Amino acid sequence: MKNNISLIRSSACTACAACFAVCPAGAISTEMDAAGFLRAKADDEKCIECGMCNVVCPLGKCENGADLFGIPPLALQSCDGAVLKNSASGGIAHELAEKELICGGKVVGAVYDPTDDRVCHRIITDASDIRFLDGSKYLQSDTGAAFKAVVERAKEEHFAVFGTPCQISGLHAAAKKLGVRKNLLLVEIFCHGVPSYRLWEEQLEKMRAKTGAVKFKSLTFRDKSMGWHNYRLTVSDGQRKYCGDRETTLFWQVYFEDVLLNDACYSCTARLSNSLADIRIGDYWGALHQSRTDGVSLVFPITESGQSAIDALIQSGKVLRLESTDAAEALRYQNMKPYPESDLHKNAMRDLAVGKPVGTVIKEYRKRQPLAKKLKRTVLVFSAMIPQGLRQRLKRMRNKQ
């Protein structure tokens, strides 16, 4: 059976690495394409046409998972101030990872590598290394090597794996095919989509120009020093520091304009309400916790394994349970709607693929944006001049509408 990498449209690939994980011939790898996205690649000379990649690839398949709208959500927060400070929301991912290690398991999650400015999944075995997993990474992660090691070792070991819904659905399929799904606790995050690495490279150049730094030793995509609700990008080389806010930083502006996201994100069903994970976590957005500045996690325990893991955390006293709403209200503030695949996106991807500078691509698609989008961006930039306290009050008023 021909490998599916040769058959599917390459831009539809999410690089979930399910095929990489199960390939017995080592014929599959991942590589960056010209538009700045990771894709699966098959070596046809190594391929033995076993068909395993076809079986586990989630593209074009619709395995029925649990519907989040039928699950009562929880609002949770770590009781550890340091964990809460370093986490994007309420620190529940950190607490789940720590609990896994205490119980003798291993943890797998996304780590930003400052040596090559990329994100990859790594296996964590020491509690002191969980800090590398803390905080959201708004870039596509290379999961291949880690996921392959997980499915190979899961017959003897237990793993808690964190990832985006497409990554988790791929690993779920691979683990199920190999009979090791029961030894995995799969935790997915609410996902907006992944932007092109070309955009991230442009942002890095801007930060280097402002700071004079060549390499940054530390990076936080969502620094909560100005509050949980603010998307503040912070990098440092140990001496010099750059802080970029949601309203004025190119990376955040373009990320939320939804034009330079991966093609697969526009037709993704994994990030919607049907889930194959054990737990889904994210930020508890909305009016209920709008006044908090420290962060609250929205948690959906989906399977019995997921419920047991969350119950154990609550019973341990390491997390605080806060007031929560029903599922419909909680999901109202998540990014649950499919993106329309607009001509702006198609043209932008084509321009990136032929090597146009990303700055030029952004200028060109912005010229063709509807007037409402242009006005929204202008208002956003000017809103940065509004005092923080007033901005928060305006957000609370909007969320109550």
N, C-alpha and C positions, 0 to 999 in steps of 0.2 A: 504494500500500500504506500503510495507516494506520501512524503511528509507534508503536513499541512502548511508549513511555512512557505513552500513553493506554490501552494494553491490559493491561500488567502490574499486579499489585498493588503500590502504591507502596512499601509497607514491605519488599518483597522486594528493592528496588533498593539496591545497594551504593555507588552514585555512583562507579563505577570510571571513568566519563567516556569509555568507548569510543564511545558514541553521540555525545557532544559532539565528540569528535575527528574523526569522519568526516562529520558533518552538513554538506552543501554549502550549506545555506540559512541556517545560523546560527540554527536554530530551537530549539536545545536549550541549556539552562543548568542550573546547580545552585543549589539554595536550601536553607536550613535549615528543617526542619519543626518543629512545635510540641513534639515529643518530644526535639528536640536532635540530629537526624541530617540529614546532607546527602542530598538526593534529586535525581535528574534531573527536569527540568521541560521540557515541550515547548510552544512557542507554535504553536497549531494554525493561526493565520493565516499564519505564515511557512512552515509545513511544506509541502513540495512532494510528499510521499508517494512519495519515491524508494525507501524500504525499506532504506536503508543501516543505520539503527539496529537494525533487526530482524536483519540479517545478523551484526553484530558483537556484539550483546548476549550475554554468556555465560550469562544466566539460562535455565535449561531445556535447556541444551546440555551435552554431555559429550564434549568432544574428548579423545581419549586422549593423555596426556602420558607422561612417564617415571615409573616407580614408584620412589620413594626407597628402598624396602626392598631394591631390587636394585643400589644404588649404594654403593660403599665410601665412608664419610664421612672427612673430614679434620678434625684438630684444629689450628687455626692461631692465631697470635698475632703482632701487629705488633711489630717490634723497636724501634720508636720509643716511648720512654717517655711522651712528651707525648700522642701519638695514643692509646696504650693507656689513659691516665688519663681522657681525654675521651670515650672510647667506652663503650657499654653493655656490650660483651663483650670480644672480642679485637682490635678495630680493623681487621678485614678489609674492611669496607665502605669505610672511609677510604682504605685502601691501594688498593683497586680503583678508587675515584674518582680518586685522584691519578695512577694508572697510565693511566687513560683520558685525562686531560688532557695528560699527557706525550706520549701517542701522537697528539695532535691532535684528540681527540674532545671531546664535551661530556658533562656529568653532570647528571642530573635526580634530585632527591630531596626529602624532606619537610623543611620549615623552619618553626619556630615563630615567629610574628610577634607580638611583645609589644605592638604598637600596638592590635591587636584581639583578642589572645589566641586566635588560631586557627592552624591548621596548613594550609599549602598546599605544593604541589610547585613548585619553581623550577628553572630551568636555570642551571647553574653553569659559568662559563667560565674562572675564575681560581682557581688553587690556594689562594690565601689565603681564599677563600670556602667551601672544603670544611668548615671548622669549623662552619658553620651547619647542615650535614647531620649532624654527629657526634651520636651518642646517639639512643636510641629516643624517638619521640614517641607517647605512648599515647592519641592522639586521631585522629579521622577527618580525613584530609587532602583538601583540594580540589585535584584533579588536572587539572581541565578545561583551563585555559589552557595549562598546560605540555604536556599530552599532545597537544593539538591542534597546538601548535608543533612537537613532535617528529615527528609523522607527516607534517607539511607539509615539514619540512626534511630528513627522513631520506634522501631520494633523493640528496642531496649531502653529508650530514654523518653522522657516526657518534655514537651516544649510548649511554652506560651509564645505565640507569634503575633506580632502587631503589624498591620499594613492597611493599605487602601482596600476598598471593597473588591476591586478587580484583582488585586494581588491575592487577597484571601480566597476569593472564589476559585482562582486557579490552583492555589495550594490545596484547597479543600478537595478539588477534583483529583489532583495527583495523589494525595494521601488516601483518599477513598479507593482509588484504583489499586494502590499498593497495599491496602488493608491496614493502614496505620492511623486512620483518622481519629480513633479513640484516644490516642496518645498525644493529641494536639489540642491546646486551648487556643482557638482562633479569635483574635480581637481585631475588629476593623474600625476605622475612623470614618466619621462623616466627611465626605470628600467633595471639594468644589471642582476638581480637575487639576491636571498638572500642566504648567507652562513650559514653553520651549527653553532649553538650556541656553539658547542664543540670547534670550532676554536676560537670563541670569548673568551671562558673560558681560552684557552691556552694563548691567547694574554694578558688577564688580569693577569695571573700568571707571565708572563714575565715582565709586567710593575710593578707589586708589588715587584718582586725580585729586579728590578733596583732602585726603589724609596724607598723601605721599608714601603710603605703605605699599609694599610689594605683595606681601602675604599677610592674611589675618589669622591670628591664633584662635580667636573665639568668635562665634557668630550666634546670634539669637534672632530668629525670624520674628518672634513676637515678644519683645521685651515689655514686661508689665510695669515698668517703673512709672509710667504715666497712666496706669490703670489697665485692667483686663480687657476692656472693650476697644482699646486702641491697638491697631496693627503697627507696631514700631520695630523696624529692622535696625539692629545694633551689631556692629562689628568692631573689633579691636586688634591691634597688633602687639598689645602689651603696653604701649605708650600712647599711641594715637587712637582716637575713637570716632566712629561715625554713627549717627542716629538718624534714621529716615522714617518719617511718619507716613501713614496711609494716604493722607491727602496730597502730599507733594513728592513722594518717592515714585520714580518711574516703574519699578518692579511691581509695587502694589497697584498703581493706577492701571497698568496694562493687564495684570492678573485678573482684576475684577471687571475689566472690559470684555473678557471672555472671547477674545479674537485669537490670541496666540496660545490657546490650549491645544492639547493633543487631539488629533482627529477622532480617536476612539472615545474621548470624553463627550463628544456631541451625541453619540448614540448609546452611551453606556447605560445599562439597566442595573448593573451591580450596585451603583451608588444610590439607587432609589429605595423603596420601602421593603423590597424582597431581599432577605439576607440568608446566606449560608454560613455565617459566622456563629460563634458561641455568644459573643458580646459585641455590641456596637457602642462606641463612645464618641463624645464630641463636646462642644461648648453648649451650655444651657442658655442659649440666647432667648430673648424675649423680655416682656415687661416684668415678669416675676422676680428676676435677679438683676434687673437693669441697674439698680443702685449700688451693687457690689463692685468693688474694684479688684478683688483678690482672685476671682475665678471660681466657677462652678462647673462640674462635669455633668453632662447629660449621659445617662447610662441605660442601655436596653439589654437586660439579661435575656438571651434568646433561647438557649438550650438548657437542659438540666445541668450540664457541666458549667455553663456560664452563670446560671443562677447560684450554683454551689460556690463558685469562686467569689462572687459578689457577696453572698451571705457570710462567707468566711471573713472577708474584709470588714464588714460591718460588725460582726460579732467580736472581732479582735480589738475593736476600739480604735483602729488606726485611721478610720474615715468617719466623717460626720455626715449624717443624712439630713438633708434640708427639705423644705417644702417643694413639692412637684405638682405639675399639672397632668392632664390626661395626654395620651399619645398624640392626638390630633393637634392640640395646642402646642406641644413641644416641637413637633415636626413642622409646624407652620413656619418656623424661623430657620429651618435647615434648607439646603439647596437641593430640593427634591424634584424639580422639574427638568425634563430633558432640554438641552440647548437646541435651538434651530440651527442647522448648518448653513450659515449665511454665506453669501458671495464674498463678503469681507474676509471671512475666515479662509475660504478656499483660495482667494487671491493672495492673501498673506502667506499661506503655507507654500504656495507655488513660488512666490518671490524669495522666501527663505531658502527653499530647496535649490534655487539657481544661484545662491550666494549673495543676494542683496543684503547690505548692512541692515541690521535689525532696526536701527534708528530711522532709516529711510522707509522701511516697511511700516513702522508705526505711524510716521507722518502721512504716508499715502492712504492707509486705511482710515485714519482719523479725518482726513479731508472728505471722505465719502460717508462718514457716519451721519445718521439722522440728526437734525437740529437738537432734538431732545437730549441725545447722548452728549453732544457738545456742551449744551447748557449745564447738564449734570456735572460734567468734569470741571467746568468753570466754577460752579457753585461749590464743589468739593474743595478746590484749591483755595477759594476765598474763605471757606469755613475754618481753615487752619488758623485764621486770624482771630476766631472767636475764642474767648476764654474757655478752658477745659470744663469748668463747672457748668457753664451755660450750655455747652455742647451736649453734655450728658443729660441735662434737663430736656433739651429739645428731642433727643433720642427717646427718652422715656415717653414723651408726649406722642411721638410718632408710633411707638410700639403699642400704645393703648388704643390707637384708632382701629 
